[in-house]
Amino acid sequence: MLEDADTSNINLSQKLKDQMVINILKKGEKSKNKDSSTDNFQNENKEIININTADKDQLMKISGVGKTKAEAIISYREKNGEFKNKEEITKVKGIGKATYEKIKENIEV
């Protein structure tokens, strides 16, 4: 990354996946595309949370997961071991198919 890159709106700790494209503007530079801005990366590609390693605060970053569901995820994980796939989260009390459909793009194992 260049020294003059504006990283103020970029999550530098987020894991990148194949095919992801991140355009980082220079400090003070404006996007030439009127439909994008430096914070589009965060808005369109919400942080992906690993449900096997996340603590309560990290789990609560998942849309629709509050304190109770985060604690239920941790409890399930402690009792049953790591999730083998993302869909297994539907076995956690309070997380059904509808919730899974809303969060599946923001979680990983």
N, CA, C and O atoms as CSV, one atom per row, in Angstrom:
chain,resi,resn,atom,element,x,y,z
A,1,MET,N,N,0.847,-1.164,0.000
A,1,MET,CA,C,0.000,0.000,0.000
A,1,MET,C,C,0.899,1.235,0.000
A,1,MET,O,O,1.933,1.268,0.667
A,2,LEU,N,N,0.496,2.222,-0.741
A,2,LEU,CA,C,1.287,3.443,-0.842
A,2,LEU,C,C,1.153,4.286,0.422
A,2,LEU,O,O,0.157,4.197,1.139
A,3,GLU,N,N,2.163,5.100,0.681
A,3,GLU,CA,C,2.161,5.950,1.869
A,3,GLU,C,C,1.012,6.946,1.868
A,3,GLU,O,O,0.501,7.303,2.929
A,4,ASP,N,N,0.600,7.398,0.687
A,4,ASP,CA,C,-0.454,8.403,0.620
A,4,ASP,C,C,-1.850,7.798,0.453
A,4,ASP,O,O,-2.788,8.502,0.079
A,5,ALA,N,N,-1.991,6.508,0.726
A,5,ALA,CA,C,-3.303,5.852,0.642
A,5,ALA,C,C,-4.176,6.294,1.809
A,5,ALA,O,O,-3.712,6.377,2.946
A,6,ASP,N,N,-5.441,6.577,1.520
A,6,ASP,CA,C,-6.395,6.964,2.561
A,6,ASP,C,C,-7.051,5.697,3.104
A,6,ASP,O,O,-7.988,5.169,2.505
A,7,THR,N,N,-6.558,5.222,4.228
A,7,THR,CA,C,-7.069,3.975,4.815
A,7,THR,C,C,-8.072,4.238,5.929
A,7,THR,O,O,-8.440,3.313,6.654
A,8,SER,N,N,-8.520,5.477,6.081
A,8,SER,CA,C,-9.396,5.821,7.199
A,8,SER,C,C,-10.750,5.110,7.148
A,8,SER,O,O,-11.381,4.932,8.189
A,9,ASN,N,N,-11.204,4.708,5.981
A,9,ASN,CA,C,-12.499,4.028,5.870
A,9,ASN,C,C,-12.359,2.560,5.506
A,9,ASN,O,O,-13.326,1.933,5.073
A,10,ILE,N,N,-11.181,2.012,5.676
A,10,ILE,CA,C,-10.922,0.624,5.309
A,10,ILE,C,C,-10.624,-0.183,6.565
A,10,ILE,O,O,-9.863,0.256,7.427
A,11,ASN,N,N,-11.228,-1.367,6.665
A,11,ASN,CA,C,-10.945,-2.281,7.772
A,11,ASN,C,C,-9.689,-3.070,7.401
A,11,ASN,O,O,-9.756,-4.024,6.626
A,12,LEU,N,N,-8.564,-2.676,7.950
A,12,LEU,CA,C,-7.288,-3.285,7.586
A,12,LEU,C,C,-7.125,-4.703,8.114
A,12,LEU,O,O,-6.224,-5.421,7.680
A,13,SER,N,N,-7.977,-5.118,9.038
A,13,SER,CA,C,-7.853,-6.474,9.587
A,13,SER,C,C,-8.826,-7.454,8.937
A,13,SER,O,O,-8.817,-8.638,9.275
A,14,GLN,N,N,-9.655,-6.994,8.026
A,14,GLN,CA,C,-10.623,-7.874,7.386
A,14,GLN,C,C,-9.932,-8.846,6.448
A,14,GLN,O,O,-9.043,-8.470,5.684
A,15,LYS,N,N,-10.354,-10.108,6.516
A,15,LYS,CA,C,-9.812,-11.118,5.613
A,15,LYS,C,C,-10.323,-10.862,4.206
A,15,LYS,O,O,-11.498,-10.554,4.007
A,16,LEU,N,N,-9.451,-10.987,3.253
A,16,LEU,CA,C,-9.841,-10.829,1.860
A,16,LEU,C,C,-10.109,-12.194,1.257
A,16,LEU,O,O,-9.520,-13.196,1.662
A,17,LYS,N,N,-10.991,-12.217,0.298
A,17,LYS,CA,C,-11.337,-13.457,-0.387
A,17,LYS,C,C,-10.987,-13.307,-1.860
A,17,LYS,O,O,-10.869,-12.193,-2.370
A,18,ASP,N,N,-10.823,-14.431,-2.535
A,18,ASP,CA,C,-10.559,-14.407,-3.967
A,18,ASP,C,C,-11.628,-13.590,-4.678
A,18,ASP,O,O,-12.799,-13.618,-4.296
A,19,GLN,N,N,-11.229,-12.879,-5.689
A,19,GLN,CA,C,-12.101,-12.075,-6.541
A,19,GLN,C,C,-12.529,-10.745,-5.905
A,19,GLN,O,O,-13.224,-9.969,-6.561
A,20,MET,N,N,-12.143,-10.452,-4.658
A,20,MET,CA,C,-12.494,-9.168,-4.050
A,20,MET,C,C,-11.625,-8.079,-4.663
A,20,MET,O,O,-10.435,-8.280,-4.901
A,21,VAL,N,N,-12.222,-6.942,-4.911
A,21,VAL,CA,C,-11.492,-5.796,-5.435
A,21,VAL,C,C,-11.695,-4.645,-4.465
A,21,VAL,O,O,-12.826,-4.309,-4.112
A,22,ILE,N,N,-10.604,-4.051,-4.041
A,22,ILE,CA,C,-10.683,-2.923,-3.123
A,22,ILE,C,C,-9.917,-1.770,-3.743
A,22,ILE,O,O,-8.714,-1.868,-3.989
A,23,ASN,N,N,-10.614,-0.693,-3.990
A,23,ASN,CA,C,-9.980,0.505,-4.527
A,23,ASN,C,C,-9.763,1.470,-3.377
A,23,ASN,O,O,-10.719,1.898,-2.731
A,24,ILE,N,N,-8.521,1.810,-3.122
A,24,ILE,CA,C,-8.187,2.736,-2.051
A,24,ILE,C,C,-7.662,4.011,-2.694
A,24,ILE,O,O,-6.664,3.999,-3.414
A,25,LEU,N,N,-8.346,5.093,-2.421
A,25,LEU,CA,C,-7.969,6.380,-2.993
A,25,LEU,C,C,-6.802,6.983,-2.226
A,25,LEU,O,O,-6.506,6.583,-1.100
A,26,LYS,N,N,-6.148,7.949,-2.854
A,26,LYS,CA,C,-5.110,8.707,-2.164
A,26,LYS,C,C,-5.794,9.683,-1.215
A,26,LYS,O,O,-6.949,10.054,-1.420
A,27,LYS,N,N,-5.081,10.092,-0.185
A,27,LYS,CA,C,-5.622,11.076,0.755
A,27,LYS,C,C,-6.031,12.324,-0.008
A,27,LYS,O,O,-5.250,12.861,-0.793
A,28,GLY,N,N,-7.259,12.788,0.221
A,28,GLY,CA,C,-7.768,13.979,-0.437
A,28,GLY,C,C,-8.349,13.745,-1.816
A,28,GLY,O,O,-8.967,14.650,-2.377
A,29,GLU,N,N,-8.172,12.563,-2.378
A,29,GLU,CA,C,-8.676,12.251,-3.714
A,29,GLU,C,C,-10.166,11.907,-3.642
A,29,GLU,O,O,-10.613,11.253,-2.699
A,30,LYS,N,N,-10.916,12.344,-4.624
A,30,LYS,CA,C,-12.344,12.031,-4.718
A,30,LYS,C,C,-12.554,10.958,-5.763
A,30,LYS,O,O,-11.838,10.909,-6.763
A,31,SER,N,N,-13.522,10.106,-5.539
A,31,SER,CA,C,-13.828,9.043,-6.486
A,31,SER,C,C,-14.383,9.640,-7.768
A,31,SER,O,O,-15.175,10.582,-7.731
A,32,LYS,N,N,-13.966,9.091,-8.899
A,32,LYS,CA,C,-14.487,9.544,-10.186
A,32,LYS,C,C,-15.845,8.934,-10.471
A,32,LYS,O,O,-16.599,9.454,-11.293
A,33,ASN,N,N,-16.161,7.845,-9.805
A,33,ASN,CA,C,-17.446,7.167,-9.965
A,33,ASN,C,C,-18.410,7.747,-8.949
A,33,ASN,O,O,-18.206,7.588,-7.745
A,34,LYS,N,N,-19.460,8.417,-9.411
A,34,LYS,CA,C,-20.364,9.086,-8.482
A,34,LYS,C,C,-21.157,8.112,-7.613
A,34,LYS,O,O,-21.741,8.525,-6.611
A,35,ASP,N,N,-21.189,6.829,-7.973
A,35,ASP,CA,C,-21.907,5.846,-7.175
A,35,ASP,C,C,-21.033,5.198,-6.116
A,35,ASP,O,O,-21.508,4.344,-5.367
A,36,SER,N,N,-19.777,5.581,-6.038
A,36,SER,CA,C,-18.901,4.948,-5.053
A,36,SER,C,C,-18.213,5.998,-4.207
A,36,SER,O,O,-18.147,7.175,-4.561
A,37,SER,N,N,-17.709,5.539,-3.089
A,37,SER,CA,C,-16.911,6.386,-2.220
A,37,SER,C,C,-15.943,5.495,-1.479
A,37,SER,O,O,-15.998,4.273,-1.615
A,38,THR,N,N,-15.070,6.074,-0.708
A,38,THR,CA,C,-14.073,5.262,-0.017
A,38,THR,C,C,-14.690,4.343,1.007
A,38,THR,O,O,-14.057,3.370,1.417
A,39,ASP,N,N,-15.925,4.622,1.439
A,39,ASP,CA,C,-16.518,3.729,2.427
A,39,ASP,C,C,-17.437,2.687,1.805
A,39,ASP,O,O,-18.091,1.943,2.535
A,40,ASN,N,N,-17.506,2.610,0.481
A,40,ASN,CA,C,-18.316,1.568,-0.149
A,40,ASN,C,C,-17.842,0.185,0.239
A,40,ASN,O,O,-18.652,-0.731,0.378
A,41,PHE,N,N,-16.554,0.020,0.415
A,41,PHE,CA,C,-16.031,-1.292,0.793
A,41,PHE,C,C,-16.689,-1.767,2.076
A,41,PHE,O,O,-17.109,-2.921,2.162
A,42,GLN,N,N,-16.785,-0.905,3.067
A,42,GLN,CA,C,-17.388,-1.303,4.329
A,42,GLN,C,C,-18.892,-1.491,4.192
A,42,GLN,O,O,-19.449,-2.399,4.810
A,43,ASN,N,N,-19.556,-0.672,3.412
A,43,ASN,CA,C,-21.001,-0.765,3.288
A,43,ASN,C,C,-21.445,-1.996,2.518
A,43,ASN,O,O,-22.412,-2.653,2.904
A,44,GLU,N,N,-20.749,-2.318,1.430
A,44,GLU,CA,C,-21.166,-3.423,0.588
A,44,GLU,C,C,-20.583,-4.754,1.033
A,44,GLU,O,O,-21.207,-5.794,0.823
A,45,ASN,N,N,-19.426,-4.750,1.632
A,45,ASN,CA,C,-18.753,-5.972,2.052
A,45,ASN,C,C,-18.566,-5.941,3.556
A,45,ASN,O,O,-17.463,-5.721,4.055
A,46,LYS,N,N,-19.659,-6.163,4.273
A,46,LYS,CA,C,-19.602,-6.124,5.722
A,46,LYS,C,C,-18.548,-7.092,6.220
A,46,LYS,O,O,-18.193,-8.063,5.551
A,47,GLU,N,N,-18.067,-6.804,7.393
A,47,GLU,CA,C,-17.030,-7.640,7.990
A,47,GLU,C,C,-17.502,-9.085,8.090
A,47,GLU,O,O,-18.631,-9.356,8.501
A,48,ILE,N,N,-16.637,-9.997,7.713
A,48,ILE,CA,C,-16.954,-11.423,7.787
A,48,ILE,C,C,-16.407,-11.948,9.103
A,48,ILE,O,O,-15.220,-11.814,9.398
A,49,ILE,N,N,-17.290,-12.548,9.887
A,49,ILE,CA,C,-16.955,-13.015,11.228
A,49,ILE,C,C,-16.804,-14.527,11.226
A,49,ILE,O,O,-17.670,-15.241,10.721
A,50,ASN,N,N,-15.713,-15.012,11.786
A,50,ASN,CA,C,-15.502,-16.453,11.929
A,50,ASN,C,C,-16.244,-16.901,13.178
A,50,ASN,O,O,-15.871,-16.531,14.292
A,51,ILE,N,N,-17.294,-17.697,12.998
A,51,ILE,CA,C,-18.130,-18.099,14.128
A,51,ILE,C,C,-17.455,-19.135,15.022
A,51,ILE,O,O,-17.970,-19.450,16.095
A,52,ASN,N,N,-16.324,-19.663,14.603
A,52,ASN,CA,C,-15.580,-20.602,15.444
A,52,ASN,C,C,-14.595,-19.903,16.378
A,52,ASN,O,O,-14.192,-20.476,17.390
A,53,THR,N,N,-14.213,-18.693,16.055
A,53,THR,CA,C,-13.187,-18.016,16.854
A,53,THR,C,C,-13.649,-16.695,17.455
A,53,THR,O,O,-12.974,-16.151,18.329
A,54,ALA,N,N,-14.772,-16.176,17.010
A,54,ALA,CA,C,-15.229,-14.856,17.452
A,54,ALA,C,C,-15.659,-14.866,18.915
A,54,ALA,O,O,-16.254,-15.827,19.403
A,55,ASP,N,N,-15.339,-13.763,19.603
A,55,ASP,CA,C,-15.840,-13.602,20.963
A,55,ASP,C,C,-17.219,-12.937,20.896
A,55,ASP,O,O,-17.725,-12.648,19.812
A,56,LYS,N,N,-17.814,-12.699,22.055
A,56,LYS,CA,C,-19.176,-12.158,22.097
A,56,LYS,C,C,-19.283,-10.826,21.360
A,56,LYS,O,O,-20.218,-10.616,20.588
A,57,ASP,N,N,-18.332,-9.932,21.595
A,57,ASP,CA,C,-18.386,-8.618,20.947
A,57,ASP,C,C,-18.291,-8.725,19.433
A,57,ASP,O,O,-18.986,-8.008,18.714
A,58,GLN,N,N,-17.440,-9.610,18.950
A,58,GLN,CA,C,-17.311,-9.801,17.502
A,58,GLN,C,C,-18.590,-10.394,16.923
A,58,GLN,O,O,-19.042,-9.970,15.860
A,59,LEU,N,N,-19.176,-11.368,17.613
A,59,LEU,CA,C,-20.420,-11.981,17.130
A,59,LEU,C,C,-21.547,-10.960,17.071
A,59,LEU,O,O,-22.408,-11.033,16.195
A,60,MET,N,N,-21.543,-10.016,17.991
A,60,MET,CA,C,-22.598,-9.002,18.017
A,60,MET,C,C,-22.485,-8.015,16.858
A,60,MET,O,O,-23.397,-7.216,16.645
A,61,LYS,N,N,-21.389,-8.054,16.109
A,61,LYS,CA,C,-21.254,-7.223,14.908
A,61,LYS,C,C,-22.073,-7.782,13.750
A,61,LYS,O,O,-22.318,-7.087,12.764
A,62,ILE,N,N,-22.495,-9.040,13.871
A,62,ILE,CA,C,-23.310,-9.665,12.829
A,62,ILE,C,C,-24.713,-9.092,12.938
A,62,ILE,O,O,-25.308,-9.108,14.016
A,63,SER,N,N,-25.240,-8.592,11.846
A,63,SER,CA,C,-26.578,-8.011,11.835
A,63,SER,C,C,-27.598,-9.015,12.358
A,63,SER,O,O,-27.676,-10.139,11.862
A,64,GLY,N,N,-28.379,-8.614,13.357
A,64,GLY,CA,C,-29.402,-9.491,13.918
A,64,GLY,C,C,-28.925,-10.347,15.075
A,64,GLY,O,O,-29.715,-11.088,15.658
A,65,VAL,N,N,-27.646,-10.260,15.418
A,65,VAL,CA,C,-27.111,-11.028,16.546
A,65,VAL,C,C,-26.811,-10.061,17.685
A,65,VAL,O,O,-25.908,-9.228,17.607
A,66,GLY,N,N,-27.598,-10.204,18.739
A,66,GLY,CA,C,-27.382,-9.392,19.930
A,66,GLY,C,C,-26.671,-10.210,20.993
A,66,GLY,O,O,-26.099,-11.264,20.714
A,67,LYS,N,N,-26.718,-9.703,22.211
A,67,LYS,CA,C,-26.018,-10.343,23.324
A,67,LYS,C,C,-26.490,-11.778,23.547
A,67,LYS,O,O,-25.670,-12.682,23.706
A,68,THR,N,N,-27.803,-11.992,23.560
A,68,THR,CA,C,-28.355,-13.321,23.844
A,68,THR,C,C,-27.949,-14.335,22.785
A,68,THR,O,O,-27.523,-15.440,23.122
A,69,LYS,N,N,-28.074,-13.977,21.509
A,69,LYS,CA,C,-27.698,-14.910,20.434
A,69,LYS,C,C,-26.191,-15.140,20.410
A,69,LYS,O,O,-25.739,-16.256,20.151
A,70,ALA,N,N,-25.417,-14.104,20.677
A,70,ALA,CA,C,-23.960,-14.259,20.714
A,70,ALA,C,C,-23.566,-15.239,21.814
A,70,ALA,O,O,-22.712,-16.102,21.611
A,71,GLU,N,N,-24.189,-15.102,22.974
A,71,GLU,CA,C,-23.907,-16.021,24.080
A,71,GLU,C,C,-24.352,-17.437,23.737
A,71,GLU,O,O,-23.693,-18.405,24.117
A,72,ALA,N,N,-25.469,-17.563,23.019
A,72,ALA,CA,C,-25.958,-18.887,22.610
A,72,ALA,C,C,-24.990,-19.538,21.617
A,72,ALA,O,O,-24.764,-20.747,21.674
A,73,ILE,N,N,-24.425,-18.751,20.720
A,73,ILE,CA,C,-23.449,-19.277,19.753
A,73,ILE,C,C,-22.217,-19.798,20.493
A,73,ILE,O,O,-21.727,-20.890,20.206
A,74,ILE,N,N,-21.729,-19.016,21.437
A,74,ILE,CA,C,-20.549,-19.426,22.206
A,74,ILE,C,C,-20.853,-20.672,23.029
A,74,ILE,O,O,-20.030,-21.584,23.107
A,75,SER,N,N,-22.024,-20.711,23.638
A,75,SER,CA,C,-22.426,-21.876,24.435
A,75,SER,C,C,-22.507,-23.132,23.568
A,75,SER,O,O,-22.033,-24.197,23.964
A,76,TYR,N,N,-23.103,-23.006,22.396
A,76,TYR,CA,C,-23.200,-24.136,21.466
A,76,TYR,C,C,-21.807,-24.617,21.077
A,76,TYR,O,O,-21.538,-25.818,21.048
A,77,ARG,N,N,-20.941,-23.682,20.782
A,77,ARG,CA,C,-19.575,-23.995,20.358
A,77,ARG,C,C,-18.805,-24.707,21.474
A,77,ARG,O,O,-18.064,-25.654,21.213
A,78,GLU,N,N,-18.983,-24.248,22.716
A,78,GLU,CA,C,-18.302,-24.875,23.853
A,78,GLU,C,C,-18.819,-26.290,24.102
A,78,GLU,O,O,-18.058,-27.175,24.492
A,79,LYS,N,N,-20.104,-26.494,23.876
A,79,LYS,CA,C,-20.724,-27.801,24.124
A,79,LYS,C,C,-20.459,-28.793,22.991
A,79,LYS,O,O,-20.239,-29.977,23.242
A,80,ASN,N,N,-20.480,-28.314,21.745
A,80,ASN,CA,C,-20.424,-29.193,20.574
A,80,ASN,C,C,-19.133,-29.123,19.771
A,80,ASN,O,O,-18.961,-29.882,18.817
A,81,GLY,N,N,-18.242,-28.244,20.132
A,81,GLY,CA,C,-17.019,-28.064,19.353
A,81,GLY,C,C,-17.247,-27.075,18.219
A,81,GLY,O,O,-18.318,-26.479,18.105
A,82,GLU,N,N,-16.242,-26.911,17.393
A,82,GLU,CA,C,-16.322,-25.945,16.298
A,82,GLU,C,C,-17.422,-26.298,15.307
A,82,GLU,O,O,-17.749,-27.467,15.102
A,83,PHE,N,N,-17.985,-25.255,14.696
A,83,PHE,CA,C,-18.955,-25.449,13.628
A,83,PHE,C,C,-18.234,-26.079,12.446
A,83,PHE,O,O,-17.123,-25.678,12.101
A,84,LYS,N,N,-18.863,-27.056,11.834
A,84,LYS,CA,C,-18.247,-27.736,10.697
A,84,LYS,C,C,-18.536,-27.021,9.385
A,84,LYS,O,O,-17.772,-27.127,8.426
A,85,ASN,N,N,-19.640,-26.296,9.351
A,85,ASN,CA,C,-19.998,-25.480,8.197
A,85,ASN,C,C,-20.871,-24.332,8.678
A,85,ASN,O,O,-21.351,-24.347,9.812
A,86,LYS,N,N,-21.078,-23.343,7.829
A,86,LYS,CA,C,-21.841,-22.159,8.226
A,86,LYS,C,C,-23.275,-22.488,8.608
A,86,LYS,O,O,-23.809,-21.925,9.564
A,87,GLU,N,N,-23.899,-23.391,7.870
A,87,GLU,CA,C,-25.315,-23.681,8.098
A,87,GLU,C,C,-25.576,-24.323,9.461
A,87,GLU,O,O,-26.700,-24.278,9.960
A,88,GLU,N,N,-24.558,-24.911,10.058
A,88,GLU,CA,C,-24.722,-25.527,11.376
A,88,GLU,C,C,-25.167,-24.510,12.428
A,88,GLU,O,O,-25.693,-24.891,13.474
A,89,ILE,N,N,-24.960,-23.235,12.162
A,89,ILE,CA,C,-25.371,-22.202,13.113
A,89,ILE,C,C,-26.887,-22.222,13.337
A,89,ILE,O,O,-27.371,-21.691,14.337
A,90,THR,N,N,-27.635,-22.829,12.415
A,90,THR,CA,C,-29.089,-22.918,12.582
A,90,THR,C,C,-29.471,-23.854,13.729
A,90,THR,O,O,-30.629,-23.874,14.148
A,91,LYS,N,N,-28.520,-24.620,14.237
A,91,LYS,CA,C,-28.784,-25.489,15.390
A,91,LYS,C,C,-28.708,-24.728,16.709
A,91,LYS,O,O,-29.070,-25.259,17.759
A,92,VAL,N,N,-28.240,-23.498,16.655
A,92,VAL,CA,C,-28.156,-22.654,17.848
A,92,VAL,C,C,-29.547,-22.117,18.159
A,92,VAL,O,O,-30.254,-21.642,17.270
A,93,LYS,N,N,-29.932,-22.197,19.429
A,93,LYS,CA,C,-31.245,-21.702,19.847
A,93,LYS,C,C,-31.384,-20.227,19.468
A,93,LYS,O,O,-30.529,-19.404,19.795
A,94,GLY,N,N,-32.475,-19.911,18.775
A,94,GLY,CA,C,-32.743,-18.532,18.380
A,94,GLY,C,C,-32.259,-18.169,16.985
A,94,GLY,O,O,-32.510,-17.062,16.507
A,95,ILE,N,N,-31.565,-19.097,16.331
A,95,ILE,CA,C,-31.085,-18.825,14.966
A,95,ILE,C,C,-31.663,-19.880,14.032
A,95,ILE,O,O,-31.198,-21.019,13.989
A,96,GLY,N,N,-32.674,-19.481,13.296
A,96,GLY,CA,C,-33.322,-20.395,12.360
A,96,GLY,C,C,-32.890,-20.124,10.932
A,96,GLY,O,O,-31.941,-19.383,10.677
A,97,LYS,N,N,-33.605,-20.739,10.013
A,97,LYS,CA,C,-33.280,-20.598,8.582
A,97,LYS,C,C,-33.359,-19.142,8.120
A,97,LYS,O,O,-32.513,-18.682,7.354
A,98,ALA,N,N,-34.385,-18.418,8.593
A,98,ALA,CA,C,-34.552,-17.026,8.155
A,98,ALA,C,C,-33.366,-16.170,8.600
A,98,ALA,O,O,-32.843,-15.371,7.823
A,99,THR,N,N,-32.949,-16.340,9.842
A,99,THR,CA,C,-31.792,-15.594,10.337
A,99,THR,C,C,-30.542,-15.997,9.573
A,99,THR,O,O,-29.733,-15.150,9.193
A,100,TYR,N,N,-30.390,-17.297,9.353
A,100,TYR,CA,C,-29.219,-17.786,8.616
A,100,TYR,C,C,-29.146,-17.141,7.232
A,100,TYR,O,O,-28.072,-16.719,6.803
A,101,GLU,N,N,-30.270,-17.063,6.536
A,101,GLU,CA,C,-30.284,-16.467,5.196
A,101,GLU,C,C,-29.816,-15.013,5.233
A,101,GLU,O,O,-29.185,-14.538,4.289
A,102,LYS,N,N,-30.123,-14.306,6.324
A,102,LYS,CA,C,-29.728,-12.904,6.446
A,102,LYS,C,C,-28.246,-12.739,6.773
A,102,LYS,O,O,-27.631,-11.743,6.391
A,103,ILE,N,N,-27.666,-13.721,7.486
A,103,ILE,CA,C,-26.295,-13.558,7.969
A,103,ILE,C,C,-25.255,-14.392,7.234
A,103,ILE,O,O,-24.058,-14.204,7.452
A,104,LYS,N,N,-25.676,-15.298,6.381
A,104,LYS,CA,C,-24.739,-16.269,5.797
A,104,LYS,C,C,-23.590,-15.635,5.021
A,104,LYS,O,O,-22.509,-16.220,4.949
A,105,GLU,N,N,-23.795,-14.466,4.445
A,105,GLU,CA,C,-22.725,-13.803,3.695
A,105,GLU,C,C,-21.722,-13.114,4.617
A,105,GLU,O,O,-20.641,-12.721,4.179
A,106,ASN,N,N,-22.077,-12.967,5.888
A,106,ASN,CA,C,-21.216,-12.254,6.834
A,106,ASN,C,C,-20.532,-13.165,7.832
A,106,ASN,O,O,-19.878,-12.690,8.760
A,107,ILE,N,N,-20.678,-14.497,7.649
A,107,ILE,CA,C,-20.039,-15.435,8.571
A,107,ILE,C,C,-19.190,-16.438,7.807
A,107,ILE,O,O,-19.385,-16.676,6.615
A,108,GLU,N,N,-18.242,-17.017,8.531
A,108,GLU,CA,C,-17.409,-18.074,7.965
A,108,GLU,C,C,-16.996,-19.015,9.081
A,108,GLU,O,O,-17.107,-18.685,10.262
A,109,VAL,N,N,-16.513,-20.205,8.690
A,109,VAL,CA,C,-15.984,-21.161,9.668
A,109,VAL,C,C,-14.518,-21.406,9.369
A,109,VAL,O,O,-13.866,-22.181,10.070
